[in-house]
């Protein structure tokens, strides 16, 4: 029998989760949408145990929408829930990984998986020295980012030094950033592999001009054959971003790698992005996401609706 307690879906973005809410409503699933923007909990009386399961969908890019106060707060809330013994999907360990590019690099290193060379800094003045020995172009990447935010490319050491001198290098919410080699992606594409329940779900190739680092799959407008995609999970006024997408079929080795990554990060539902370096053919994993914004118009692109599988997973996990 399913538990009488509802699912708590802890979320921030106003649009990304409408398809999930719609599917749960269609099934008559008992859930509560918990808005992270204005939230509190009673640490004294065990607030949170009213949920049979909490699904964490907090976005690290919340500060772009005026909700940066919720990012670090969420770490405390997730710790509180787990101390109460509440089942949390994408809990504290997952969210710590989601909100730290530095931790992601350390995780990839511990698994002996390839990633772009990087140094971690805590002040803009440290960036030029940190870039010494790296291949240019490089990027300065905010530790807490999301949706491509806080990433700036520099083509030469003097460009980076000038930006530092002029106060244009920003480290982001936690004043931490990566100084990392920029990888020219072969064919202008990156591959994003999505997992559900730590297991492979699907993969997509995303094609970009390289001028933007925002590769959110829910914001993609066209398939590679030019078909306009319905973007039901996005704001209706989302700008066209010239991204194109197609279904991908990763090698078994890649699938095994990303499943290892997600197990190590305790990310039950999320995605891993990688690209092939056009200079030498090396594969590099470079982003680990605990927030899966499924590809726009998924039935057209990948042949099925992943929100149905997501809803199935929710129901199974509360039994």
KEGU-304513 format. One record per residue (C-alpha): z, x, y; residue in one letter. Coordinates in nm, 4 decimals, always signed. Layout:
N
+----------+----------+----------+---+
|       zz |       xx |       yy | r |
+----------+----------+----------+---+
|        Z |        X |        Y | a |
...
+----------+----------+----------+---+
//
This chain:
319
+----------+----------+----------+---+
|       zz |       xx |       yy | r |
+----------+----------+----------+---+
|  +0.0000 |  +0.0000 |  +0.0000 | x |
|  -0.0790 |  +0.1206 |  +0.3497 | x |
|  +0.2184 |  +0.1965 |  +0.5669 | x |
|  +0.3303 |  -0.0753 |  +0.8082 | x |
|  +0.3584 |  +0.1813 |  +1.0833 | x |
|  +0.0471 |  +0.2219 |  +1.3012 | x |
|  -0.1678 |  +0.5276 |  +1.3472 | x |
|  -0.1069 |  +0.6915 |  +1.6832 | x |
|  -0.4272 |  +0.8349 |  +1.8336 | x |
|  -0.3210 |  +1.0773 |  +2.1053 | x |
|  -0.6201 |  +1.1280 |  +2.3336 | x |
|  -0.7213 |  +1.2290 |  +2.6851 | x |
|  -1.0949 |  +1.1848 |  +2.7456 | x |
|  -1.1759 |  +0.8235 |  +2.8437 | x |
|  -1.5107 |  +0.8068 |  +2.6638 | x |
|  -1.5303 |  +1.0444 |  +2.3680 | x |
|  -1.3255 |  +0.8260 |  +2.1330 | x |
|  -1.4699 |  +0.4828 |  +2.1991 | x |
|  -1.6819 |  +0.4962 |  +1.8805 | x |
|  -1.3722 |  +0.5703 |  +1.6702 | x |
|  -1.1722 |  +0.2916 |  +1.8343 | x |
|  -1.4661 |  +0.0555 |  +1.7796 | x |
|  -1.4858 |  +0.1427 |  +1.4094 | x |
|  -1.1099 |  +0.1014 |  +1.3579 | x |
|  -1.1181 |  -0.2334 |  +1.5386 | x |
|  -1.4052 |  -0.3461 |  +1.3170 | x |
|  -1.1962 |  -0.2648 |  +1.0103 | x |
|  -0.8818 |  -0.4272 |  +1.1458 | x |
|  -0.6892 |  -0.0984 |  +1.1215 | x |
|  -0.3547 |  -0.0965 |  +1.2967 | x |
|  -0.3460 |  +0.1836 |  +1.5545 | x |
|  -0.2116 |  +0.2650 |  +1.8976 | x |
|  -0.4173 |  +0.4526 |  +2.1555 | x |
|  -0.1705 |  +0.6979 |  +2.3132 | x |
|  -0.2959 |  +0.8231 |  +2.6502 | x |
|  -0.1920 |  +1.1839 |  +2.7142 | x |
|  -0.2494 |  +1.1578 |  +3.0881 | x |
|  +0.0812 |  +0.9840 |  +3.1630 | x |
|  +0.3090 |  +1.0378 |  +2.8668 | x |
|  +0.6723 |  +1.0947 |  +2.7845 | x |
|  +0.8885 |  +1.1077 |  +2.4733 | x |
|  +1.2581 |  +1.0715 |  +2.4023 | x |
|  +1.3706 |  +1.4034 |  +2.2554 | x |
|  +1.7231 |  +1.2693 |  +2.2041 | x |
|  +1.6460 |  +0.9615 |  +1.9978 | x |
|  +1.3550 |  +1.0819 |  +1.7881 | x |
|  +1.0764 |  +0.9086 |  +1.9756 | x |
|  +0.7525 |  +0.9344 |  +1.7750 | x |
|  +0.8750 |  +0.8353 |  +1.4317 | x |
|  +0.7299 |  +0.4868 |  +1.4878 | x |
|  +0.3916 |  +0.6215 |  +1.3769 | x |
|  +0.2798 |  +0.6558 |  +1.0195 | x |
|  +0.0439 |  +0.9281 |  +1.1334 | x |
|  -0.0507 |  +1.0844 |  +1.4669 | x |
|  -0.4042 |  +1.2059 |  +1.5230 | x |
|  -0.4165 |  +1.4655 |  +1.7994 | x |
|  -0.7350 |  +1.4427 |  +2.0082 | x |
|  -0.6144 |  +1.6230 |  +2.3201 | x |
|  -0.8900 |  +1.8193 |  +2.4923 | x |
|  -0.8450 |  +2.1728 |  +2.6309 | x |
|  -1.0960 |  +2.0845 |  +2.9043 | x |
|  -0.8639 |  +1.8162 |  +3.0437 | x |
|  -0.8054 |  +2.0201 |  +3.3581 | x |
|  -1.1681 |  +1.9553 |  +3.4556 | x |
|  -1.0772 |  +1.5868 |  +3.4833 | x |
|  -0.7507 |  +1.6312 |  +3.6739 | x |
|  -0.5335 |  +1.6239 |  +3.3623 | x |
|  -0.4468 |  +1.9894 |  +3.3188 | x |
|  -0.0767 |  +1.9003 |  +3.3208 | x |
|  -0.1224 |  +1.7476 |  +2.9750 | x |
|  -0.2530 |  +2.0606 |  +2.8042 | x |
|  +0.0623 |  +2.2713 |  +2.7649 | x |
|  +0.2789 |  +1.9583 |  +2.7506 | x |
|  +0.0968 |  +1.8632 |  +2.4312 | x |
|  +0.2312 |  +2.1758 |  +2.2576 | x |
|  +0.5855 |  +2.0466 |  +2.3123 | x |
|  +0.5007 |  +1.6936 |  +2.1995 | x |
|  +0.3360 |  +1.8114 |  +1.8781 | x |
|  +0.6314 |  +2.0380 |  +1.7984 | x |
|  +0.8627 |  +1.7404 |  +1.8519 | x |
|  +0.6624 |  +1.5188 |  +1.6161 | x |
|  +0.6499 |  +1.7820 |  +1.3442 | x |
|  +1.0244 |  +1.8434 |  +1.3690 | x |
|  +1.0699 |  +1.4712 |  +1.3019 | x |
|  +0.8546 |  +1.5024 |  +0.9912 | x |
|  +0.5725 |  +1.2904 |  +1.1357 | x |
|  +0.2353 |  +1.3543 |  +0.9715 | x |
|  +0.0126 |  +1.5007 |  +1.2441 | x |
|  -0.3582 |  +1.5599 |  +1.1967 | x |
|  -0.4577 |  +1.8701 |  +1.3950 | x |
|  -0.0973 |  +1.9452 |  +1.4771 | x |
|  +0.0788 |  +2.2316 |  +1.6487 | x |
|  -0.0926 |  +2.5231 |  +1.4710 | x |
|  -0.4345 |  +2.3665 |  +1.5160 | x |
|  -0.3767 |  +2.2929 |  +1.8829 | x |
|  -0.2450 |  +2.6413 |  +1.9535 | x |
|  -0.5683 |  +2.7770 |  +1.8085 | x |
|  -0.7767 |  +2.5244 |  +2.0026 | x |
|  -0.6156 |  +2.6278 |  +2.3314 | x |
|  -0.6402 |  +3.0046 |  +2.2886 | x |
|  -0.9648 |  +3.1972 |  +2.2643 | x |
|  -0.7456 |  +3.5060 |  +2.2151 | x |
|  -0.5810 |  +3.3547 |  +1.9067 | x |
|  -0.9228 |  +3.2556 |  +1.7741 | x |
|  -1.0401 |  +3.6166 |  +1.7930 | x |
|  -0.7234 |  +3.7351 |  +1.6163 | x |
|  -0.7781 |  +3.4736 |  +1.3455 | x |
|  -1.1387 |  +3.5791 |  +1.2874 | x |
|  -1.0273 |  +3.9413 |  +1.2721 | x |
|  -0.7591 |  +3.8580 |  +1.0127 | x |
|  -1.0249 |  +3.6916 |  +0.7961 | x |
|  -1.2597 |  +3.9908 |  +0.8320 | x |
|  -1.5304 |  +3.7719 |  +0.9831 | x |
|  -1.7758 |  +3.8943 |  +1.2491 | x |
|  -1.7226 |  +3.7978 |  +1.6141 | x |
|  -1.8454 |  +3.9334 |  +1.9489 | x |
|  -1.6423 |  +4.2350 |  +2.0638 | x |
|  -1.3717 |  +4.1259 |  +2.3071 | x |
|  -1.0700 |  +4.2397 |  +2.5050 | x |
|  -0.7912 |  +4.0141 |  +2.6355 | x |
|  -0.6697 |  +4.0415 |  +2.9958 | x |
|  -0.3975 |  +3.8777 |  +3.2061 | x |
|  -0.5197 |  +3.9723 |  +3.5560 | x |
|  -0.8689 |  +3.9808 |  +3.7109 | x |
|  -0.8258 |  +4.3428 |  +3.8188 | x |
|  -0.8104 |  +4.4429 |  +3.4514 | x |
|  -1.1588 |  +4.3098 |  +3.3767 | x |
|  -1.3703 |  +4.6155 |  +3.4698 | x |
|  -1.1609 |  +4.8552 |  +3.2610 | x |
|  -1.1572 |  +4.6058 |  +2.9721 | x |
|  -1.5378 |  +4.5900 |  +2.9847 | x |
|  -1.5682 |  +4.9661 |  +2.9455 | x |
|  -1.7386 |  +5.0430 |  +2.6152 | x |
|  -1.8746 |  +4.6898 |  +2.5707 | x |
|  -2.2463 |  +4.6158 |  +2.5678 | x |
|  -2.3622 |  +4.4350 |  +2.8804 | x |
|  -2.4229 |  +4.1548 |  +2.9550 | x |
|  -2.0632 |  +4.0450 |  +2.9087 | x |
|  -1.8811 |  +3.7202 |  +2.9796 | x |
|  -1.5380 |  +3.6607 |  +3.1214 | x |
|  -1.4120 |  +3.3611 |  +2.9263 | x |
|  -1.1003 |  +3.1621 |  +3.0172 | x |
|  -0.8505 |  +3.1523 |  +2.7303 | x |
|  -0.8165 |  +2.7756 |  +2.7705 | x |
|  -1.1629 |  +2.6359 |  +2.8193 | x |
|  -1.3592 |  +2.3607 |  +2.6519 | x |
|  -1.7006 |  +2.2123 |  +2.7389 | x |
|  -1.8188 |  +2.5557 |  +2.8437 | x |
|  -1.5699 |  +2.5723 |  +3.1291 | x |
|  -1.4385 |  +2.9003 |  +3.2643 | x |
|  -1.7200 |  +3.1205 |  +3.1291 | x |
|  -1.9083 |  +3.3514 |  +3.3664 | x |
|  -2.1765 |  +3.6016 |  +3.2677 | x |
|  -2.2099 |  +3.9464 |  +3.4244 | x |
|  -2.5218 |  +4.1530 |  +3.3621 | x |
|  -2.3937 |  +4.4915 |  +3.4830 | x |
|  -2.0586 |  +4.6666 |  +3.5467 | x |
|  -2.1190 |  +4.6687 |  +3.9214 | x |
|  -2.1671 |  +4.2894 |  +3.9192 | x |
|  -1.8310 |  +4.2466 |  +3.7504 | x |
|  -1.6571 |  +4.4895 |  +3.9873 | x |
|  -1.8026 |  +4.3109 |  +4.2905 | x |
|  -1.6822 |  +3.9733 |  +4.1607 | x |
|  -1.3324 |  +4.1143 |  +4.1089 | x |
|  -1.3271 |  +4.2675 |  +4.4575 | x |
|  -1.4363 |  +3.9372 |  +4.6110 | x |
|  -1.1783 |  +3.7335 |  +4.4193 | x |
|  -1.4364 |  +3.5412 |  +4.2182 | x |
|  -1.3004 |  +3.6187 |  +3.8695 | x |
|  -1.0750 |  +3.3339 |  +3.7555 | x |
|  -0.8726 |  +3.3430 |  +3.4352 | x |
|  -0.7931 |  +2.9745 |  +3.3986 | x |
|  -0.4920 |  +2.7573 |  +3.3242 | x |
|  -0.2743 |  +3.0206 |  +3.1540 | x |
|  -0.3989 |  +3.3237 |  +3.3517 | x |
|  -0.5442 |  +3.4768 |  +3.0353 | x |
|  -0.9073 |  +3.5498 |  +2.9557 | x |
|  -1.1440 |  +3.7328 |  +2.7246 | x |
|  -1.3833 |  +4.0001 |  +2.8409 | x |
|  -1.6442 |  +3.9646 |  +2.5681 | x |
|  -1.9933 |  +4.0801 |  +2.4822 | x |
|  -2.2609 |  +3.8206 |  +2.5519 | x |
|  -2.4753 |  +3.7558 |  +2.2454 | x |
|  -2.8436 |  +3.6678 |  +2.3003 | x |
|  -2.8915 |  +3.3880 |  +2.0509 | x |
|  -3.1954 |  +3.4174 |  +1.8272 | x |
|  -3.4349 |  +3.1312 |  +1.8953 | x |
|  -3.2133 |  +3.0136 |  +2.1818 | x |
|  -2.9916 |  +2.8251 |  +1.9402 | x |
|  -2.6354 |  +2.8096 |  +1.8218 | x |
|  -2.5192 |  +2.6339 |  +1.5056 | x |
|  -2.2148 |  +2.4109 |  +1.4994 | x |
|  -2.0566 |  +2.3280 |  +1.1647 | x |
|  -1.8320 |  +2.0209 |  +1.1519 | x |
|  -1.5563 |  +1.9715 |  +0.8947 | x |
|  -1.3435 |  +1.6776 |  +0.7900 | x |
|  -1.0356 |  +1.7232 |  +0.5759 | x |
|  -1.0999 |  +2.1003 |  +0.5852 | x |
|  -1.4340 |  +2.0385 |  +0.4089 | x |
|  -1.7927 |  +2.0667 |  +0.5275 | x |
|  -1.9253 |  +1.7455 |  +0.6824 | x |
|  -2.2527 |  +1.8393 |  +0.8540 | x |
|  -2.4108 |  +2.1011 |  +1.0798 | x |
|  -2.6434 |  +2.0962 |  +1.3783 | x |
|  -2.8555 |  +2.3455 |  +1.5654 | x |
|  -2.8210 |  +2.3182 |  +1.9427 | x |
|  -3.0959 |  +2.4640 |  +2.1603 | x |
|  -3.0233 |  +2.5651 |  +2.5181 | x |
|  -3.1953 |  +2.7536 |  +2.7977 | x |
|  -2.8954 |  +2.9872 |  +2.7999 | x |
|  -2.8106 |  +2.8966 |  +3.1580 | x |
|  -2.5200 |  +2.6727 |  +3.0571 | x |
|  -2.2291 |  +2.7274 |  +2.8216 | x |
|  -2.1557 |  +2.3551 |  +2.7841 | x |
|  -2.2873 |  +2.2755 |  +2.4363 | x |
|  -2.0834 |  +1.9590 |  +2.3739 | x |
|  -2.2714 |  +1.7810 |  +2.0918 | x |
|  -2.1848 |  +1.4375 |  +2.2270 | x |
|  -2.3630 |  +1.5205 |  +2.5553 | x |
|  -2.6951 |  +1.6178 |  +2.3990 | x |
|  -2.9883 |  +1.4145 |  +2.5244 | x |
|  -3.2824 |  +1.4911 |  +2.2955 | x |
|  -3.3720 |  +1.5776 |  +1.9410 | x |
|  -3.6042 |  +1.8737 |  +1.8864 | x |
|  -3.8994 |  +1.6363 |  +1.8512 | x |
|  -3.8354 |  +1.4983 |  +2.2005 | x |
|  -3.6732 |  +1.1688 |  +2.0984 | x |
|  -3.4180 |  +1.0459 |  +2.3519 | x |
|  -3.0744 |  +1.0130 |  +2.1908 | x |
|  -2.8251 |  +0.7341 |  +2.2480 | x |
|  -2.5036 |  +0.8947 |  +2.3760 | x |
|  -2.2503 |  +0.6230 |  +2.2996 | x |
|  -1.9519 |  +0.8597 |  +2.3148 | x |
|  -2.0322 |  +0.9887 |  +2.6641 | x |
|  -1.9958 |  +0.8552 |  +3.0183 | x |
|  -2.3012 |  +0.6492 |  +3.1081 | x |
|  -2.3628 |  +0.8762 |  +3.4055 | x |
|  -2.3458 |  +1.2022 |  +3.2076 | x |
|  -2.6041 |  +1.4389 |  +3.3560 | x |
|  -2.9089 |  +1.5473 |  +3.1645 | x |
|  -2.8397 |  +1.9000 |  +3.0418 | x |
|  -3.1687 |  +1.9889 |  +2.8677 | x |
|  -2.9972 |  +2.0438 |  +2.5326 | x |
|  -3.1919 |  +1.9679 |  +2.2164 | x |
|  -3.0477 |  +1.9198 |  +1.8700 | x |
|  -3.1526 |  +1.9036 |  +1.5076 | x |
|  -2.9818 |  +1.8873 |  +1.1704 | x |
|  -2.8974 |  +2.2256 |  +1.0195 | x |
|  -2.8396 |  +2.3333 |  +0.6598 | x |
|  -2.6130 |  +2.6414 |  +0.6636 | x |
|  -2.6062 |  +2.8900 |  +0.3812 | x |
|  -2.3246 |  +2.8475 |  +0.1263 | x |
|  -2.1664 |  +3.1676 |  +0.2600 | x |
|  -2.1396 |  +3.0129 |  +0.6085 | x |
|  -1.9854 |  +2.6945 |  +0.4723 | x |
|  -1.7307 |  +2.8983 |  +0.2798 | x |
|  -1.6516 |  +3.1010 |  +0.5928 | x |
|  -1.5918 |  +2.8005 |  +0.8158 | x |
|  -1.3777 |  +2.6275 |  +0.5533 | x |
|  -1.1634 |  +2.9436 |  +0.5362 | x |
|  -1.1352 |  +2.9467 |  +0.9151 | x |
|  -1.0222 |  +2.5861 |  +0.9326 | x |
|  -0.7684 |  +2.6271 |  +0.6526 | x |
|  -0.6219 |  +2.9322 |  +0.8237 | x |
|  -0.5994 |  +2.7458 |  +1.1568 | x |
|  -0.4733 |  +2.4243 |  +0.9915 | x |
|  -0.7543 |  +2.2315 |  +1.1597 | x |
|  -0.8293 |  +1.9302 |  +0.9437 | x |
|  -1.1042 |  +1.7941 |  +1.1669 | x |
|  -1.3075 |  +2.0202 |  +1.3894 | x |
|  -1.6007 |  +2.2519 |  +1.4272 | x |
|  -1.6943 |  +2.6193 |  +1.4226 | x |
|  -1.9848 |  +2.7602 |  +1.6209 | x |
|  -2.1882 |  +3.0670 |  +1.5381 | x |
|  -2.5110 |  +3.2333 |  +1.6426 | x |
|  -2.7454 |  +3.5056 |  +1.5251 | x |
|  -2.7756 |  +3.8071 |  +1.7542 | x |
|  -3.1432 |  +3.8369 |  +1.8438 | x |
|  -3.1076 |  +4.2159 |  +1.8718 | x |
|  -3.0016 |  +4.2953 |  +1.5177 | x |
|  -2.9810 |  +3.9712 |  +1.3175 | x |
|  -2.6006 |  +3.9832 |  +1.2877 | x |
|  -2.4206 |  +3.6510 |  +1.2538 | x |
|  -2.1254 |  +3.6057 |  +1.4919 | x |
|  -1.8628 |  +3.3318 |  +1.4833 | x |
|  -1.7431 |  +3.2750 |  +1.8363 | x |
|  -1.5731 |  +2.9368 |  +1.8878 | x |
|  -1.3214 |  +2.7341 |  +1.6862 | x |
|  -1.2741 |  +2.3710 |  +1.7862 | x |
|  -1.0035 |  +2.1273 |  +1.6844 | x |
|  -1.1721 |  +1.8580 |  +1.8927 | x |
|  -1.4851 |  +1.7223 |  +1.7263 | x |
|  -1.7125 |  +1.5282 |  +1.9560 | x |
|  -1.9635 |  +1.4208 |  +1.6956 | x |
|  -2.3291 |  +1.4661 |  +1.7730 | x |
|  -2.4916 |  +1.1968 |  +1.9833 | x |
|  -2.6902 |  +0.9352 |  +1.7882 | x |
|  -2.5700 |  +1.0856 |  +1.4601 | x |
|  -2.7560 |  +0.8493 |  +1.2224 | x |
|  -3.0838 |  +0.9594 |  +1.3801 | x |
|  -2.9974 |  +1.3311 |  +1.3841 | x |
|  -2.8031 |  +1.3890 |  +1.0625 | x |
|  -2.8686 |  +1.0688 |  +0.8679 | x |
|  -2.5232 |  +0.9061 |  +0.8729 | x |
|  -2.2438 |  +0.7958 |  +1.1054 | x |
|  -1.9550 |  +1.0484 |  +1.0880 | x |
|  -1.7214 |  +0.8063 |  +1.2648 | x |
|  -1.7227 |  +0.5961 |  +0.9474 | x |
|  -1.6057 |  +0.8968 |  +0.7440 | x |
|  -1.3488 |  +0.9702 |  +1.0136 | x |
|  -1.2123 |  +0.6166 |  +0.9918 | x |
|  -1.2024 |  +0.6424 |  +0.6107 | x |
|  -1.0010 |  +0.9624 |  +0.6415 | x |
|  -0.7531 |  +0.7994 |  +0.8796 | x |
|  -0.6913 |  +0.5150 |  +0.6401 | x |
|  -0.6497 |  +0.7458 |  +0.3386 | x |
|  -0.4034 |  +0.9679 |  +0.5220 | x |
|  -0.1715 |  +0.6766 |  +0.6058 | x |
|  -0.1378 |  +0.5542 |  +0.2489 | x |
+----------+----------+----------+---+
//
